[in-house]
Amino acid sequence: MDAHHHPERLRLGTRESLLARWQAEWVAARLRGLGCEVALVPICTRGDAEKRGAIGSLDSQGVFTKELQRALLDGEIDLAVHSLKDLPTDEVAGLRLAAVPARGPVADALVCREVGCLAELPQGAAVGTGSLRRRAQLLYHRPDLRVEGIRGNVDTRLRKLDQGQYDAIVLAEAGLTRLGLAGRINHTLPLAVMLPAIGQGALGIETRAEPDAAATLGVLDHPPTHAAVAAERAMLAALQGGCLAPIAALGSVRGDCLTLQGRVLHPQGTRAIDVTFSAPLDEPIALGHRAADALRAQGADELIREGRTPSQ
């Protein structure tokens, strides 16, 4: 595309973390390949600023995204790149999700100090995760484990593991891969054991709801990935779980068929409800709602309520 189509330089907002920078650089490289000029603008978010205390206590829906959204609305930046699993499902007036590029790895990974897979962890092993979803699924399969909170970026968590504070930790395969740390993965947890967070492994490119900006970015959109995460997000929104409840989902696409697996768990892992439905690729929202209705019919609301009142 020639300069005539892109008179302006696109200002891309990014969080300061290594992973956020990787994601922003990845998007910037693709936009530059299309002939756009892109400048990265670092934005500090509340989630990055407040490293102490449990992330859950921060009202963590949107804790890494609100300042980026504010900068978009204020015109300080033209686009923001989010990890989709951090982006709340509530739409923000004046903003739109312009593109969802092809998804990275979706699984969760077990990183251990010594042993290989989940089954080989010793009785009562200490496993670090800040996620209620991961905690509940770990305990569902291994009620003997001591699942303990962990904070910090990927490097910090790996250091805490290496120092012996934990026997293992659970991290997203996508993040480790993007940071060049795939070699640390001992065991990629199978989906039957650990269904991912809504939007895990996918990036979302958000912009103001102006047609020209959206058109430029639309080139980066991968429709199958976009449909899959739209179904997952519709399910989550319909359950009103926020990101504190143990809710997991994965949309997958074969041809023009979209399949959605959904799971809701008791926070202590004592119960899990699973559903799977399929629909045409162009009906992701209806599919998400159908999955949510089926989960609800099997008692999901009660489990989500348990997740809202953290038991110490």
Secondary structure, 3 states (H helix, E strand, C coil): CCCCCCCCCEEEEECCCHHHHHHHHHHHHHHHHCCCCEEEEECCCHHHHCCCCCHHHHCCCCCCCHHHHHHHHCCCCCEEEEEHHHCCCCCCCCEEEEECCCCCCCCEEEEECCCCCHHHCCCCCEEECCCHHHHHHHHHHCCCCEEECCCCCHHHHHHHHHCCCCCEEEEEHHHHHHCCCHHHCCEECCCCCCCCCCCCCCEEEEEECCHHHHHHHHCCCCHHHHHHHHHHHHHHHHHCCCCCCCEEEEEEEECCEEEEEEEEECCCCCCEEEEEEEEECCCHHHHHHHHHHHHHHCCHHHHHHHHHCCCC
